[in-house]
Amino acid sequence: MPYLPILMIVVFAVFYYRAAEMEKESGLLWCGLSILISITTLFFLRWGWLGTVLGQAGLFVGITLLRMTRKP
């Protein structure tokens, strides 16, 4: 059983959930996107740690750009 990748998925999911709470956004959406990216990069694409971290960074940049365009 791959405990370390699962721990990494949980850590990223908690980070995005807490960030969404701070921004008063949907925590489940951000958390769900993080879990989806982690599972895709780790288990389906087999990109490993680097791919997962880069995927999470991409999610962070995407959320940031979206929030920048929505705020006046």
TADA-V35266 format. One record per backbone hydrogen bond with DSSP energy under -0.5 kcal/mol. CO is the residue of the C=O (numbers start at 1). NH is the residue of the N-H. If there is no record, write none. Layout:
BEGIN
CO&NH / CO&NH
END
This chain:
BEGIN
1&3 / 2&6 / 3&7 / 4&8 / 5&9 / 6&10 / 7&11 / 8&12 / 9&13 / 10&14 / 11&15 / 12&16 / 13&17 / 14&18 / 15&19 / 16&20 / 17&21 / 18&22 / 19&23 / 20&25 / 21&24 / 25&27 / 26&30 / 27&31 / 28&32 / 29&33 / 30&34 / 31&35 / 32&36 / 33&37 / 34&38 / 35&39 / 36&40 / 37&41 / 38&42 / 39&43 / 39&44 / 40&44 / 40&45 / 41&47 / 41&48 / 47&51 / 48&52 / 49&53 / 50&54 / 51&55 / 52&56 / 53&57 / 54&58 / 55&59 / 56&60 / 57&61 / 58&62 / 59&63 / 60&64 / 61&65 / 62&66 / 63&67 / 64&68 / 65&69 / 66&70 / 67&71
END
